[in-house]
């Protein structure tokens, strides 16, 4: 069953970094993810086993640390990053209308993200993806993230176009280390000093995880308004379970109570 979208009327500050703010923005899912610490992960649609494995580990560990993963819903690295983050902690930006599941092979994944995470598109329902719409999609993906991670990319690939957006926006760019002759686009970025390699995933995650925990204090402020458990889970699914496990909140008579 196709999922219809709604118009997002509130401004998304991160998108002010785009050449032109989207004329309209459609969404399906949890818009609270837009206020989280976010990292954009992109890469080849035909990624090798090493890149998929490392992307999965990186995305999963970032997600567990409270970082929201942003990508473009495509095959390969995009799908790997979304799936490893978990549907409730990822934003997929589409180059088509939200009611069109493209690519069809990612239908189940995109359905789950629309239900538990967030689907975004600058295009109305019914819009079929085109080469230029993917360019717009890529710019939004980059703008939303606090930094861009490119885990595999050949020269002249769409991922390298995303790098151009990141450079123009002044975003930090990270890549995975690759052997000579592999992922030549990211290797060139390292050679030119335009990107930093992630040699230690745990060390990398710890830095952004600490930033996410600082932002997470805003969740405690939200909880002090005594929201219902149902509303809190809808708006902050990751934080509710993590903070409850850490003993910072409790559920009392169907409402959230702050314990710290």
ROVEXDO-317291 format. One line per field, with one value per atom (N, C-alpha, C): residue in one letter; residue number from 1; atom name; x, y, z. Coordinates in steps of 0.1 Angstrom, whole numbers, plus 5000, padded with zeros to 4 digits. Atoms other than C-alpha are relative to their C-alpha. Layout:
# residues N
residu = a,...
num = NUM,...
atome = CA,...
u = X,...
v = Y,...
w = Z,...
# end
This chain:
# residues 260
residu = x,x,x,x,x,x,x,x,x,x,x,x,x,x,x,x,x,x,x,x,x,x,x,x,x,x,x,x,x,x,x,x,x,x,x,x,x,x,x,x,x,x,x,x,x,x,x,x,x,x,x,x,x,x,x,x,x,x,x,x,x,x,x,x,x,x,x,x,x,x,x,x,x,x,x,x,x,x,x,x,x,x,x,x,x,x,x,x,x,x,x,x,x,x,x,x,x,x,x,x,x,x,x,x,x,x,x,x,x,x,x,x,x,x,x,x,x,x,x,x,x,x,x,x,x,x,x,x,x,x,x,x,x,x,x,x,x,x,x,x,x,x,x,x,x,x,x,x,x,x,x,x,x,x,x,x,x,x,x,x,x,x,x,x,x,x,x,x,x,x,x,x,x,x,x,x,x,x,x,x,x,x,x,x,x,x,x,x,x,x,x,x,x,x,x,x,x,x,x,x,x,x,x,x,x,x,x,x,x,x,x,x,x,x,x,x,x,x,x,x,x,x,x,x,x,x,x,x,x,x,x,x,x,x,x,x,x,x,x,x,x,x,x,x,x,x,x,x,x,x,x,x,x,x,x,x,x,x,x,x,x,x,x,x,x,x,x,x,x,x,x,x,x,x,x,x,x,x,x,x,x,x,x,x,x,x,x,x,x,x,x,x,x,x,x,x,x,x,x,x,x,x,x,x,x,x,x,x,x,x,x,x,x,x,x,x,x,x,x,x,x,x,x,x,x,x,x,x,x,x,x,x,x,x,x,x,x,x,x,x,x,x,x,x,x,x,x,x,x,x,x,x,x,x,x,x,x,x,x,x,x,x,x,x,x,x,x,x,x,x,x,x,x,x,x,x,x,x,x,x,x,x,x,x,x,x,x,x,x,x,x,x,x,x,x,x,x,x,x,x,x,x,x,x,x,x,x,x,x,x,x,x,x,x,x,x,x,x,x,x,x,x,x,x,x,x,x,x,x,x,x,x,x,x,x,x,x,x,x,x,x,x,x,x,x,x,x,x,x,x,x,x,x,x,x,x,x,x,x,x,x,x,x,x,x,x,x,x,x,x,x,x,x,x,x,x,x,x,x,x,x,x,x,x,x,x,x,x,x,x,x,x,x,x,x,x,x,x,x,x,x,x,x,x,x,x,x,x,x,x,x,x,x,x,x,x,x,x,x,x,x,x,x,x,x,x,x,x,x,x,x,x,x,x,x,x,x,x,x,x,x,x,x,x,x,x,x,x,x,x,x,x,x,x,x,x,x,x,x,x,x,x,x,x,x,x,x,x,x,x,x,x,x,x,x,x,x,x,x,x,x,x,x,x,x,x,x,x,x,x,x,x,x,x,x,x,x,x,x,x,x,x,x,x,x,x,x,x,x,x,x,x,x,x,x,x,x,x,x,x,x,x,x,x,x,x,x,x,x,x,x,x,x,x,x,x,x,x,x,x,x,x,x,x,x,x,x,x,x,x,x,x,x,x,x,x,x,x,x,x,x,x,x,x,x,x,x,x,x,x,x,x,x,x,x,x,x,x,x,x,x,x,x,x,x,x,x,x,x,x,x,x,x,x,x,x,x,x,x,x,x,x,x,x,x,x,x,x,x,x,x,x,x,x,x,x,x,x,x,x,x,x,x,x,x,x,x,x,x,x,x,x,x,x,x,x,x,x,x,x,x,x,x,x,x,x,x,x,x,x,x,x,x,x,x,x,x,x,x,x,x,x,x,x,x,x,x,x,x,x,x,x,x,x,x,x,x,x,x,x
num = 1,1,1,2,2,2,3,3,3,4,4,4,5,5,5,6,6,6,7,7,7,8,8,8,9,9,9,10,10,10,11,11,11,12,12,12,13,13,13,14,14,14,15,15,15,16,16,16,17,17,17,18,18,18,19,19,19,20,20,20,21,21,21,22,22,22,23,23,23,24,24,24,25,25,25,26,26,26,27,27,27,28,28,28,29,29,29,30,30,30,31,31,31,32,32,32,33,33,33,34,34,34,35,35,35,36,36,36,37,37,37,38,38,38,39,39,39,40,40,40,41,41,41,42,42,42,43,43,43,44,44,44,45,45,45,46,46,46,47,47,47,48,48,48,49,49,49,50,50,50,51,51,51,52,52,52,53,53,53,54,54,54,55,55,55,56,56,56,57,57,57,58,58,58,59,59,59,60,60,60,61,61,61,62,62,62,63,63,63,64,64,64,65,65,65,66,66,66,67,67,67,68,68,68,69,69,69,70,70,70,71,71,71,72,72,72,73,73,73,74,74,74,75,75,75,76,76,76,77,77,77,78,78,78,79,79,79,80,80,80,81,81,81,82,82,82,83,83,83,84,84,84,85,85,85,86,86,86,87,87,87,88,88,88,89,89,89,90,90,90,91,91,91,92,92,92,93,93,93,94,94,94,95,95,95,96,96,96,97,97,97,98,98,98,99,99,99,100,100,100,101,101,101,102,102,102,103,103,103,104,104,104,105,105,105,106,106,106,107,107,107,108,108,108,109,109,109,110,110,110,111,111,111,112,112,112,113,113,113,114,114,114,115,115,115,116,116,116,117,117,117,118,118,118,119,119,119,120,120,120,121,121,121,122,122,122,123,123,123,124,124,124,125,125,125,126,126,126,127,127,127,128,128,128,129,129,129,130,130,130,131,131,131,132,132,132,133,133,133,134,134,134,135,135,135,136,136,136,137,137,137,138,138,138,139,139,139,140,140,140,141,141,141,142,142,142,143,143,143,144,144,144,145,145,145,146,146,146,147,147,147,148,148,148,149,149,149,150,150,150,151,151,151,152,152,152,153,153,153,154,154,154,155,155,155,156,156,156,157,157,157,158,158,158,159,159,159,160,160,160,161,161,161,162,162,162,163,163,163,164,164,164,165,165,165,166,166,166,167,167,167,168,168,168,169,169,169,170,170,170,171,171,171,172,172,172,173,173,173,174,174,174,175,175,175,176,176,176,177,177,177,178,178,178,179,179,179,180,180,180,181,181,181,182,182,182,183,183,183,184,184,184,185,185,185,186,186,186,187,187,187,188,188,188,189,189,189,190,190,190,191,191,191,192,192,192,193,193,193,194,194,194,195,195,195,196,196,196,197,197,197,198,198,198,199,199,199,200,200,200,201,201,201,202,202,202,203,203,203,204,204,204,205,205,205,206,206,206,207,207,207,208,208,208,209,209,209,210,210,210,211,211,211,212,212,212,213,213,213,214,214,214,215,215,215,216,216,216,217,217,217,218,218,218,219,219,219,220,220,220,221,221,221,222,222,222,223,223,223,224,224,224,225,225,225,226,226,226,227,227,227,228,228,228,229,229,229,230,230,230,231,231,231,232,232,232,233,233,233,234,234,234,235,235,235,236,236,236,237,237,237,238,238,238,239,239,239,240,240,240,241,241,241,242,242,242,243,243,243,244,244,244,245,245,245,246,246,246,247,247,247,248,248,248,249,249,249,250,250,250,251,251,251,252,252,252,253,253,253,254,254,254,255,255,255,256,256,256,257,257,257,258,258,258,259,259,259,260,260,260
atome = N,CA,C,N,CA,C,N,CA,C,N,CA,C,N,CA,C,N,CA,C,N,CA,C,N,CA,C,N,CA,C,N,CA,C,N,CA,C,N,CA,C,N,CA,C,N,CA,C,N,CA,C,N,CA,C,N,CA,C,N,CA,C,N,CA,C,N,CA,C,N,CA,C,N,CA,C,N,CA,C,N,CA,C,N,CA,C,N,CA,C,N,CA,C,N,CA,C,N,CA,C,N,CA,C,N,CA,C,N,CA,C,N,CA,C,N,CA,C,N,CA,C,N,CA,C,N,CA,C,N,CA,C,N,CA,C,N,CA,C,N,CA,C,N,CA,C,N,CA,C,N,CA,C,N,CA,C,N,CA,C,N,CA,C,N,CA,C,N,CA,C,N,CA,C,N,CA,C,N,CA,C,N,CA,C,N,CA,C,N,CA,C,N,CA,C,N,CA,C,N,CA,C,N,CA,C,N,CA,C,N,CA,C,N,CA,C,N,CA,C,N,CA,C,N,CA,C,N,CA,C,N,CA,C,N,CA,C,N,CA,C,N,CA,C,N,CA,C,N,CA,C,N,CA,C,N,CA,C,N,CA,C,N,CA,C,N,CA,C,N,CA,C,N,CA,C,N,CA,C,N,CA,C,N,CA,C,N,CA,C,N,CA,C,N,CA,C,N,CA,C,N,CA,C,N,CA,C,N,CA,C,N,CA,C,N,CA,C,N,CA,C,N,CA,C,N,CA,C,N,CA,C,N,CA,C,N,CA,C,N,CA,C,N,CA,C,N,CA,C,N,CA,C,N,CA,C,N,CA,C,N,CA,C,N,CA,C,N,CA,C,N,CA,C,N,CA,C,N,CA,C,N,CA,C,N,CA,C,N,CA,C,N,CA,C,N,CA,C,N,CA,C,N,CA,C,N,CA,C,N,CA,C,N,CA,C,N,CA,C,N,CA,C,N,CA,C,N,CA,C,N,CA,C,N,CA,C,N,CA,C,N,CA,C,N,CA,C,N,CA,C,N,CA,C,N,CA,C,N,CA,C,N,CA,C,N,CA,C,N,CA,C,N,CA,C,N,CA,C,N,CA,C,N,CA,C,N,CA,C,N,CA,C,N,CA,C,N,CA,C,N,CA,C,N,CA,C,N,CA,C,N,CA,C,N,CA,C,N,CA,C,N,CA,C,N,CA,C,N,CA,C,N,CA,C,N,CA,C,N,CA,C,N,CA,C,N,CA,C,N,CA,C,N,CA,C,N,CA,C,N,CA,C,N,CA,C,N,CA,C,N,CA,C,N,CA,C,N,CA,C,N,CA,C,N,CA,C,N,CA,C,N,CA,C,N,CA,C,N,CA,C,N,CA,C,N,CA,C,N,CA,C,N,CA,C,N,CA,C,N,CA,C,N,CA,C,N,CA,C,N,CA,C,N,CA,C,N,CA,C,N,CA,C,N,CA,C,N,CA,C,N,CA,C,N,CA,C,N,CA,C,N,CA,C,N,CA,C,N,CA,C,N,CA,C,N,CA,C,N,CA,C,N,CA,C,N,CA,C,N,CA,C,N,CA,C,N,CA,C,N,CA,C,N,CA,C,N,CA,C,N,CA,C,N,CA,C,N,CA,C,N,CA,C,N,CA,C,N,CA,C,N,CA,C,N,CA,C,N,CA,C,N,CA,C,N,CA,C,N,CA,C,N,CA,C,N,CA,C,N,CA,C,N,CA,C,N,CA,C,N,CA,C,N,CA,C,N,CA,C,N,CA,C,N,CA,C,N,CA,C,N,CA,C,N,CA,C,N,CA,C,N,CA,C,N,CA,C,N,CA,C,N,CA,C,N,CA,C,N,CA,C,N,CA,C,N,CA,C,N,CA,C,N,CA,C,N,CA,C,N,CA,C,N,CA,C,N,CA,C,N,CA,C,N,CA,C,N,CA,C,N,CA,C,N,CA,C,N,CA,C,N,CA,C,N,CA,C,N,CA,C,N,CA,C,N,CA,C,N,CA,C,N,CA,C,N,CA,C,N,CA,C,N,CA,C,N,CA,C
u = 5008,5000,5009,4992,5014,4996,5001,5019,4999,5001,5007,5008,4992,5028,4992,5005,5021,5010,4991,5035,5006,4994,5061,5001,5001,5054,5011,4989,5081,5013,4987,5115,5009,4990,5143,5013,4988,5174,5011,4989,5199,4999,5002,5184,5002,4997,5192,5014,4987,5227,4999,5001,5213,5000,5000,5216,4987,5013,5179,4991,5008,5156,4988,5011,5130,4987,5013,5098,4989,5009,5079,5008,4994,5089,4989,5010,5068,5007,4995,5072,4990,5009,5059,5009,4993,5070,5002,4996,5087,5009,4992,5098,5009,4991,5114,5014,4986,5144,5008,4993,5152,5007,4994,5162,5012,4989,5187,5014,4986,5225,4999,5002,5226,5013,4989,5253,4995,5004,5248,5010,4991,5262,4996,5003,5264,5011,4990,5283,4994,5003,5282,4988,5011,5251,5005,4994,5274,5012,4990,5294,5006,4994,5319,4997,5003,5317,5006,4993,5342,4993,5007,5324,4986,5013,5290,5001,4998,5303,5004,4996,5321,4989,5011,5292,4989,5009,5269,5004,4995,5291,5000,4999,5296,4986,5014,5259,4993,5006,5248,5005,4994,5272,4997,5004,5264,4986,5014,5227,4999,5000,5233,5005,4994,5252,4990,5010,5221,5001,4999,5231,4990,5010,5204,5008,4993,5216,4991,5007,5206,5006,4995,5209,4988,5009,5191,4991,5010,5171,5004,4997,5190,5006,4994,5205,5015,4986,5240,5002,4996,5255,4988,5012,5223,4992,5009,5202,5007,4992,5230,5000,4999,5233,4986,5013,5195,4997,5004,5190,5008,4992,5219,4997,5004,5207,4988,5013,5173,4990,5010,5141,4996,5004,5133,5010,4990,5166,5007,4994,5171,4990,5008,5159,5004,4997,5156,4994,5005,5154,4999,5003,5138,5000,5000,5141,4987,5014,5105,4990,5010,5072,5001,4999,5069,4991,5009,5041,5006,4994,5064,5012,4989,5087,5011,4989,5119,5013,5002,5139,4990,5009,5113,5006,4993,5139,5001,5000,5139,4987,5013,5102,4998,5002,5101,5008,4992,5129,4994,5006,5113,4986,5013,5079,5003,4997,5095,5005,4995,5113,4988,5012,5080,4991,5008,5063,5007,4993,5090,5011,4990,5116,4994,5005,5112,5004,4998,5108,4998,5001,5114,5001,4999,5109,4996,5004,5109,4989,5009,5085,4986,5014,5047,4998,5004,5031,4997,5002,5030,5012,4988,5063,5009,4991,5085,5014,4987,5122,5007,4993,5144,5015,4986,5182,5002,4999,5178,4994,5006,5156,5009,4990,5184,5010,4990,5207,4994,5006,5182,5000,5000,5178,5014,4986,5216,5003,4996,5219,4993,5007,5192,5007,4993,5209,5013,4988,5242,4996,5004,5225,4996,5006,5207,5011,4990,5239,5009,4990,5263,5014,4988,5290,4996,5003,5292,5010,4991,5306,4998,5000,5314,5008,4993,5322,5006,4994,5329,4995,5005,5328,5011,4991,5343,5000,4999,5354,4987,5011,5325,4987,5012,5299,4991,5009,5268,5005,4995,5285,5010,4990,5313,4993,5008,5286,4995,5004,5274,5012,4988,5310,5001,5000,5308,4991,5010,5277,5007,4995,5295,5011,4989,5326,4994,5006,5304,4994,5007,5285,5010,4990,5317,4999,5002,5308,5013,4989,5334,4997,5002,5339,5009,4993,5349,4999,5000,5358,5006,4993,5368,5013,4987,5404,4998,5001,5406,5013,4988,5433,5002,4997,5450,4992,5008,5427,4986,5014,5395,4995,5006,5371,5009,4991,5392,4996,5005,5370,5004,4996,5375,5015,4985,5412,5005,4996,5415,4998,5003,5398,5010,4990,5423,5013,4988,5452,5000,5001,5439,4998,5003,5433,4986,5014,5396,4991,5008,5385,5010,4993,5396,4996,5003,5398,4996,5004,5380,5008,4992,5406,4995,5004,5390,4985,5015,5351,4996,5005,5347,5005,4996,5368,4992,5008,5349,4986,5014,5315,5000,5000,5325,4999,5001,5330,4986,5014,5296,4990,5010,5279,5000,5000,5290,4992,5008,5275,4985,5014,5243,4994,5004,5241,4997,5002,5244,4987,5013,5215,4989,5011,5196,4995,5006,5192,4987,5012,5165,4988,5010,5146,4995,5004,5146,4991,5009,5132,4986,5013,5105,4992,5007,5098,4995,5005,5094,4987,5014,5062,4990,5009,5048,4992,5008,5039,4995,5005,5020,5011,4990,5041,4998,5003,5024,5006,4995,5033,5015,4985,5069,5006,4995,5074,4999,5002,5060,5010,4991,5082,5015,4986,5114,5002,4999,5114,5013,4986,5152,5002,4996,5155,4991,5009,5125,5006,4995,5139,5014,4987,5175,5000,5000,5167,4993,5007,5143,5010,4990,5171,5011,4990,5195,4995,5006,5171,4997,5002,5166,4985,5015,5128,4993,5008,5100,4986,5014,5064,4991,5009,5039,4986,5014,5002,4999,5001,5008,5007,4993,5029,5015,4985,5067,5003,4995,5083,5015,4986,5118,5006,4994,5140,5013,4987,5172,4998
v = 4988,5000,5012,4988,5034,5009,4990,5060,5014,4986,5095,5009,4991,5124,5012,4987,5157,5010,4989,5191,5004,4995,5202,5016,4985,5239,5007,4993,5246,5000,4999,5257,4990,5008,5233,5008,4991,5255,4994,5006,5230,5002,4998,5234,5014,4986,5271,4999,5001,5259,4996,5003,5248,5013,4989,5270,5007,4995,5274,4991,5008,5263,4994,5006,5238,5008,4993,5253,4994,5007,5227,4987,5012,5197,4991,5010,5166,4990,5010,5141,4989,5011,5109,4994,5005,5099,5010,4993,5114,5012,4988,5150,5004,4997,5151,4996,5005,5133,5012,4988,5167,5008,4993,5181,4993,5009,5153,5004,4999,5153,4990,5008,5139,4999,5001,5125,4994,5005,5119,4990,5011,5086,4997,5003,5081,4991,5008,5059,4992,5007,5035,4992,5009,5017,4986,5013,4988,4998,5001,4987,4986,5013,4960,4995,5006,4937,5008,4993,4956,5013,4988,4989,4998,5003,4974,4996,5004,4958,5011,4988,4989,5010,4991,5011,4995,5005,4988,5002,4998,4988,5014,4986,5025,5006,4995,5033,4995,5006,5009,5006,4995,5022,5015,4986,5058,5001,5000,5050,4997,5004,5033,5012,4989,5064,5012,4989,5086,5009,4992,5099,4995,5003,5100,4999,5002,5087,5005,4995,5105,4994,5005,5090,5001,4997,5089,4989,5011,5056,4992,5007,5042,4986,5013,5007,5002,4999,4999,5006,4994,5021,5007,4994,5041,4990,5010,5011,4993,5006,4996,5009,4991,5027,5002,5000,5030,4988,5012,4994,4998,5002,4993,5010,4990,5025,4996,5004,5010,5010,4991,5024,5012,4989,5045,5011,4990,5064,5004,4996,5073,5008,4991,5099,4996,5002,5089,5011,4989,5117,4994,5006,5107,5009,4992,5118,4999,5001,5109,5004,4998,5115,4989,5009,5098,4988,5011,5076,4990,5008,5061,4993,5006,5035,4997,5001,5039,5000,5012,5018,4990,5010,4990,4990,5010,4967,5004,4994,4990,5002,4997,4990,4997,5003,4972,5009,4991,4993,5014,4986,5026,5000,5001,5014,5001,5000,5008,5014,4986,5042,5010,4992,5059,4998,5003,5042,5004,4998,5045,5011,4989,5070,5012,4989,5098,5000,4999,5100,5015,4986,5135,5000,4998,5147,5014,4987,5181,4999,5002,5165,4994,5004,5160,4985,5013,5126,4998,5003,5110,5004,4996,5126,4988,5010,5101,5005,4996,5103,5003,4997,5119,5003,4997,5125,5013,4987,5161,5000,5001,5152,4993,5006,5130,5010,4990,5160,5009,4993,5179,4992,5009,5149,5000,5000,5147,5012,4988,5183,5001,5000,5179,4990,5010,5147,5007,4994,5167,5011,4988,5198,4995,5005,5178,4995,5006,5162,5010,4992,5178,4998,5004,5161,4990,5010,5139,4989,5011,5104,4993,5007,5088,4987,5013,5051,4993,5005,5042,5009,4992,5063,5000,4999,5062,5014,4987,5093,5002,4996,5112,4992,5007,5093,5010,4991,5108,5003,4997,5105,5011,4989,5128,5013,4988,5153,5005,4997,5151,5007,4994,5159,5015,4986,5191,5009,4992,5202,5002,4999,5194,5011,4990,5215,5014,4987,5244,5004,4997,5242,5001,5000,5239,4989,5012,5205,4992,5009,5182,4987,5012,5151,4989,5012,5117,4989,5011,5086,4988,5012,5050,4999,5003,5040,4989,5010,5020,4997,5003,5002,5007,4993,5017,4993,5005,5013,4997,5002,5010,5013,4988,5038,5012,4990,5062,5014,4987,5091,5004,4997,5089,5001,4999,5082,5013,4987,5114,5011,4991,5133,5000,5001,5120,5007,4994,5129,5015,4986,5164,5007,4994,5169,5005,4996,5174,4992,5009,5145,4994,5007,5127,4986,5015,5089,4996,5006,5070,4987,5011,5046,4992,5006,5038,5004,4997,5035,5004,4998,5034,5014,4986,5066,5010,4991,5083,5002,5000,5074,5007,4994,5085,5015,4985,5121,5004,4996,5123,4995,5005,5102,5010,4990,5128,5012,4988,5156,4996,5004,5136,4999,5001,5131,5014,4986,5169,5005,4996,5175,4992,5008,5147,5007,4993,5170,5007,4994,5187,4990,5010,5154,5000,4999,5157,5012,4988,5192,4997,5004,5177,4992,5009,5150,5008,4992,5177,5006,4995,5188,4989,5011,5154,4995,5005,5141,4986,5014,5108,4991,5010,5077,4998,5002,5072,5011,4989,5107,5000,5000,5104,4989,5011,5071,5004,4995,5086,5010,4989,5117,4997,5003,5103,4985,5014,5065,4995,5005,5060,5006,4994,5084,4994,5006,5070,4987,5013,5035,5001,4999,5046,5007,4993,5071,4992,5009,5046,4989,5010,5020,5006,4994,5045,5006,4996,5053,5015,4985,5090,5003,4998,5087,4987,5011,5065,5003,4998,5059,4998,5000,5068,5003,4997,5065,5004,4997,5066,5012,4988,5097,4999,5001,5103,5009,4992,5114,5000,4998,5127,4996,5005,5110,5007,4994,5131,5015
w = 5000,5000,5000,5001,4991,5011,4989,5018,4995,5004,5012,5009,4992,5024,5005,4996,5042,4998,5002,5037,5013,4988,5062,4999,5000,5069,5008,4992,5095,4992,5006,5083,5006,4995,5086,4998,5001,5094,4992,5007,5080,4985,5014,5046,4994,5004,5045,4993,5006,5034,4985,5014,5000,4992,5009,4970,5000,5000,4971,5009,4991,4999,4992,5008,4986,5000,5001,4974,5009,4991,4993,5005,4994,5015,5005,4996,5019,5009,4990,5047,5003,4994,5062,5011,4988,5097,5011,4988,5127,4997,5003,5121,5012,4988,5156,4996,5004,5139,4994,5006,5122,5010,4989,5156,5006,4994,5163,4994,5007,5157,4989,5012,5122,4992,5009,5099,4987,5013,5062,4995,5005,5047,4986,5014,5010,4994,5006,4986,4988,5012,4956,5001,5001,4945,4998,5002,4936,5009,4990,4968,5002,4998,4975,5014,4987,5005,5012,4989,5026,5003,4998,5021,5007,4994,5029,5015,4986,5061,5009,4991,5074,5001,4999,5065,5010,4991,5084,5015,4986,5115,5004,4997,5114,5003,4999,5109,5013,4988,5136,5013,4988,5162,5002,4999,5154,5005,4996,5158,5015,4985,5192,5008,4993,5202,5000,5000,5195,4988,5012,5161,4989,5011,5133,4987,5013,5099,4989,5011,5068,4987,5013,5033,4989,5011,4999,4996,5003,5000,4988,5012,4970,5004,4998,4966,5005,4996,4979,5013,4987,5006,5006,4994,5011,5008,4994,5019,5012,4989,5040,5012,4989,5061,5007,4994,5066,5008,4994,5075,5013,4988,5100,5011,4990,5117,5007,4995,5122,4995,5006,5107,5008,4992,5137,5002,4997,5137,4987,5013,5100,4992,5009,5075,4986,5014,5038,4992,5009,5013,4986,5012,4981,4988,5012,4945,4992,5006,4938,5010,4990,4955,5010,4989,4988,4998,5002,4976,4990,5010,4950,5006,4994,4964,4989,5010,4943,5007,5009,4939,5006,4995,4942,5009,4992,4957,5015,4986,4988,5006,4995,4992,5015,4986,5025,5010,4992,5039,5001,5000,5028,5007,4992,5042,5015,4985,5076,5004,4997,5075,5001,4999,5067,5012,4988,5096,5013,4987,5123,4999,5001,5109,4993,5008,5084,4986,5014,5047,4996,5004,5031,4985,5015,4995,4997,5005,4978,4989,5011,4953,5005,4996,4955,4997,5002,4956,4985,5014,4921,4991,5008,4910,4998,5004,4891,5000,4999,4898,4986,5012,4871,5004,4997,4868,5008,4993,4879,5014,4986,4909,5010,4991,4923,5004,4996,4922,5012,4989,4944,5012,4989,4966,5007,4994,4971,5008,4993,4981,5013,4988,5007,5010,4991,5021,5006,4994,5025,5009,4992,5039,5014,4987,5067,5010,4992,5080,5006,4994,5104,4993,5008,5083,4990,5011,5052,5001,5001,5052,4987,5013,5018,5002,4997,5023,4988,5013,4986,4989,5011,4955,4989,5012,4920,4995,5006,4901,4992,5008,4884,5004,4995,4905,5007,4993,4921,5014,4987,4955,5000,5001,4943,4997,5001,4933,5014,4986,4969,5007,4994,4980,4996,5005,4958,5009,4992,4978,5014,4987,5011,5001,5000,5001,4999,5001,4991,5013,4987,5024,5012,4989,5044,5010,4991,5058,5001,4998,5072,4992,5008,5049,5006,4996,5061,4990,5009,5041,5007,4996,5046,4993,5007,5038,4990,5010,5006,4994,5007,4987,4987,5013,4956,4989,5011,4926,5004,4996,4947,5005,4995,4955,4997,5004,4935,5003,4997,4942,5015,4986,4980,5002,4999,4976,4996,5005,4956,5011,4989,4984,5011,4989,5009,4995,5006,4985,5000,5001,4981,5013,4987,5018,5002,4999,5013,5009,4991,5035,5010,4989,5067,5000,5000,5068,5014,4987,5096,5001,4998,5108,5012,4987,5142,5001,4999,5141,5014,4986,5179,5004,4997,5183,4993,5007,5156,5006,4995,5170,5014,4987,5205,5000,5001,5194,4996,5003,5177,5010,4989,5204,5011,4989,5230,4996,5005,5208,5001,5000,5205,5015,4986,5243,5005,4996,5248,4995,5006,5224,5007,4994,5242,5013,4989,5272,4997,5004,5252,5001,4998,5254,5015,4986,5292,5003,4999,5289,4995,5005,5268,5010,4990,5294,5012,4988,5321,4998,5003,5303,5003,4997,5314,4988,5012,5279,5003,4998,5276,4994,5005,5270,4985,5014,5237,4991,5008,5224,5000,4999,5237,4991,5008,5219,4985,5014,5187,4996,5004,5188,5002,4997,5204,5004,4997,5201,5006,4995,5206,5014,4987,5235,5012,4990,5254,5006,4995,5256,5006,4994,5262,5013,4987,5290,5010,4990,5306,5005,4996,5306,5009,4992,5321,5013,4987,5349,5001,5000,5338,5000,5001,5332,5004,4997,5343,4995,5005,5331,5012,4989,5358,4995,5004,5351,4986,5014,5314,4995,5004,5315,5004,4998,5314,5013,4989,5347,5000,5000,5350,5014,4987,5377,5004,4997,5374,5001
# end
